[in-house]
């Protein structure tokens, strides 16, 4: 009888660990998706925004553009935040792609980098 209980606990532990591995792989895939798909769109949007707002007071020269791009693309959470703020993606897109929970986790993990 005790071997059966140990076997059940061992199987439950293995299944739990397998589920955690699946969740970790999905999160990693989401972070790669941010880097590959969203980052170029965010950078293009930032450059267009800086170009439109160029004036005598705000020249938005090359150095300012590079600093702004560096700030917004340094961390995955900032890229995601910029994409949401600039309406490149929506919360509905996060829900449709199954990444709402991943985005919440990313914001929690990298909360010190958000403004």
Protein Blocks (a to p, Z undefined) as FASTA:
>chain_A
ZZmmmmmmmmmmmmmmmmmmmmmmmmmmmmmmmmmmmmmmmmmmmmmmmmmmgcfklnop
aklmmmmmmmmmmpmklmmmmmmmnomacfklmmmnopmmmmmmmmmmmmmmpZZ
